[in-house]
Amino acid sequence: MSDTGSGERIERFRAARASVLERISAACRRAGRDPATVTIVAVSKTVPPDAIRDAVAAGLDVLGENRVQEAAAKIPLIAGARWHLVGPLQSNKARRAIELFDVVESVDSVALAERIDRLAREVRPGIRYPILLQVNVDADPAKAGLAPAELEAAALRIAGFETLELRGLMTIGRLVIEPEAARPTFRRLREVSTGLRDAGLPVGPELSMGMTDDFEVAVEEGATMVRVGRALFGERHHPD
């Protein structure tokens, strides 16, 4: 991020947010959807806390982080935001993730869900802790997540857990040059979600899919959450 003043940066974030919202609205018009049904998860990995505070002031109050360790250094410094873990979660960091995040989107196995359920009873007693199941729609060996065929059994297992609330599904789209090429992945996730819910399985309606390069296609295919980073924060330096 550049060293501009806070006021100027807030205005820049407001303009970026407005641009993404307009693109979401246009995609919703094409799909016959209400834009209010789509939430922007502003992915703030590598963005410093002072810039994130300005982003929150500009209306970007749902934030996504990829790594528990990075988030732990930021979240205590930033008020007024809700936080989603959108990157992989190792089981040994599950307790800290529950302490920090309002939602874990990247639950990629029943075993991890069971661990989160057990820890959430201690860390956040008296609430239903929300998760999404990550689905490897394309059977990509480089990606984590449950296969679509595993979801029915997974949903039934999770329904028996005491603490978790399964709000929906998440996927990572194909790495493609043209956004349109990601459409089959997003369409398949929507179809899987609809099929599970039509069968009476306890899977919530949330669909987290689409990022900066393809979120409009994802919205056309039913995304209720889009994980947008570069379109809001610009290109960022990745230390590793």
C-alpha angles and dihedrals in degrees: 000000000000123000096250121144119275095249093052091047092051089054090049091052091047090053092047091048091049091051093051091046091052091051089050090049092051091050090049091051090053090050097040093244136138110250089215088072092067122081123199112224102198106213105218102179111149091008112125121239096251091057091046090053089055090048090054089049087053091056101267094126100148107075133184127206128187101205131047094213094053092045092051090062093050112034097068089055097053126070130195100033138110116221132216125191104222100167132073118297122212113211092237089061096047096101093053091046091055090050092052108032132064092204134019108210097177105067100146103175142029089241091060091046090052091051092049090049092053095046095043090061087063101035100040106018119187098026137092105242112220123230139166123215114235111227125201093212096174097043087240109176090210092060132071124227146090121292114245089246090059096055100085093056091041093052091050091050093048091048087066094055116105102223112025127097111200101212098175147289137307133197139175113231126232118281097247139156095226118047091220089067089066092059097092090058094051093043091051092052091051091049092049091049093048091047093052094048093045087055089056096251117152098250116134122229099250117121114188107192138129132055135201095298098045111015094115091059089046091053091050087055095049109276113166093184126036120193105218124178118147095038088061107029101026127227111334138200114249109206093205 
